Amino acid sequence: MFDMFKNSIVLFFKGKLFQDMGHVIRQTAIGMIIAAAIVIIMAKSGIALWIAITVASLVSGAIQPYLFKDLKYA
């Protein structure tokens, strides 16, 4: 199990883990932008920051399977 984890990390840093690294970066950026927008909107509306961060984390974590459903590994 540790060898599989180590191999994945090595491939990731070599840039050979995913077939289309641009797609991975784009989908990651979309998730980060959504999370940041939720935090900013909720914080500006007067909701406590810890609640805004918790909600944004839950929402962005929930959309990750949708964002990465077409991810292809090399």
Secondary structure, 3 states (H helix, E strand, C coil): CHHHHHHHHHHHHHCCCECCHHHHHHHHHHHHHHHHHHHHHHHHCCCCHHHHHHHHHHHHHHHHHHHCCCCCEC
